[in-house]
Amino acid sequence: MSEPVSDSKVTVGLGERAYDIHVGSGMLKHVGELLAPLAKGVVPVVTDSHVADIHLTPLLETLRHAGLDARAIVMPPGEVSKSFAGLERLSGALLDMEIDRKGLVVALGGGVIGDLTGFAAGVLKRGVAFAQIPTTLLAQVDSSVGGKTAINAPQGKNLIGLFHQPRIVIADTALLKTLPRRELLAGYAEVVKYGALGDVNFFEWLELNGPKALGGDENAMVKAVAHSCQMKADIVARDERETGDRALLNLGHTFGHALEAATGFSSRLVHGEGVAIGMALAFQLSVKLGLCPGQDAERFVRHLKASGLPASISDIAGGRPGAAELIRHMAHDKKVTDGKLTFILVHGLGRAFVTRDVPLEAVKSVLTEG
Ligand SMILES: NC(=O)c1ccc[n+]([C@@H]2O[C@H](COP(=O)([O-])OP(=O)(O)OC[C@H]3O[C@@H](n4cnc5c(N)ncnc54)[C@H](O)[C@@H]3O)[C@@H](O)[C@H]2O)c1
């Protein structure tokens, strides 16, 4: 049997719930070897129909080759599956497979499949282990790491969920080659986020190497994913339940969610694009409040644009949502405590902080100008 090849291994240091994130190009063929010590009996593999068409067969083969009884559960693609109906269907399929509490459920897909599978595994029989095999850039650098799992409610996104850490994460960057360009770029916004929030050297590295990673350079992509995972792992190890530092990961999200809501969570704006514009607005708000040098905000926006990401509200196709509407959406966001909006602002590139002390007038003017 060949040695598993992982170009990078990152550990999420959570004591007895610690786990490894394996990042490399071509990792999929080693998944059987990596999962065999963690699984026995039936191993359900949950995926969506887009990913199933492209990547399911090789995964099932490597699992079966390792002696595991791998069986696929294929869900419809998209947010529609992150619902009570999706949960009912998935948990029914898992129960029909007679998975028990010693079992392991595998999530093969983007953030939708990871969030749904993690949640279903977390509540099934009061908790079954799961493994993440993320197939979008967003999932590889963000949603597969850190244990936040959820489904959506009619009242809003991600409102029904729990913290349930995966047992292992295996990120094969070669899988990203089949990802539509727009999805790849949307995930790249989350990569840029790590540089912007906490590591100016990484941001600088991305200015030079981000275009290579997006252009198919495997080494650059592995490094970008591994470094992002390392940064998220460090934050999650410090603050698993988001009582402090973990909130920094929401840089750009208060604005981004409002933009997504104002565009009806439609194809006019995908999540990562909302985050990109949201981060640009957070930089602009920080400059307006005298907290951040203007040249850092300009440099940040320049990199978003050079990468092909939107950087301003006017970049949204089909008309610009108004400031009043956006503020209304922000007020409904779950990041509101005691009637005050929580923002992640910056003192400069790589220096984000959490604040609730932001005058509404400044927010309004950034939303009108940005
Ligand atoms: N849990 C967390 O911490 C966390 C963090 C951020 C986002 N999220 C959640 O993640 C979700 C978004 O995730 P996403 O952007 O990965 O979306 P997604 O899972 O819907 O995937 C996007 C699209 O790409 C397709 N796809 C996936 N991998 C592919 C591949 N390799 N080749 C071709 N097509 C592929 C999917 O079928 C889908 O159509 C949202 O529901 C969001 O709430 C969760």
The ligand as an ORCA input file, in Angstrom:
! r2SCAN-3c Opt
* xyz 0 1
  N     -19.697     25.812      8.914
  C     -19.031     26.894      8.673
  O     -18.153     27.315      9.465
  C     -19.315     27.658      7.409
  C     -18.455     28.692      7.023
  C     -18.727     29.340      5.809
  C     -19.804     28.948      5.027
  N     -20.614     27.932      5.444
  C     -21.746     27.481      4.633
  O     -21.214     26.940      3.429
  C     -22.227     26.988      2.428
  C     -21.593     27.431      1.122
  O     -20.618     26.490      0.758
  P     -20.062     26.399     -0.732
  O     -19.734     27.756     -1.210
  O     -19.020     25.348     -0.708
  O     -21.367     25.988     -1.546
  P     -21.956     24.585     -2.064
  O     -21.707     23.505     -1.115
  O     -23.368     24.876     -2.426
  O     -21.125     24.334     -3.392
  C     -21.218     25.248     -4.465
  C     -21.545     24.528     -5.768
  O     -20.378     23.880     -6.260
  C     -20.655     22.512     -6.555
  N     -19.403     21.804     -6.322
  C     -18.844     21.499     -5.126
  N     -17.628     20.981     -5.305
  C     -17.411     20.936     -6.641
  C     -16.317     20.528     -7.434
  N     -15.168     20.089     -6.903
  N     -16.439     20.606     -8.793
  C     -17.575     21.103     -9.337
  N     -18.637     21.538     -8.632
  C     -18.545     21.453     -7.289
  C     -21.796     22.155     -5.667
  O     -22.521     21.072     -6.178
  C     -22.602     23.450     -5.653
  O     -23.418     23.498     -6.796
  C     -23.295     27.933      2.938
  O     -24.418     27.172      3.274
  C     -22.671     28.571      4.169
  O     -23.637     28.886      5.153
  C     -20.379     27.287      6.612
*
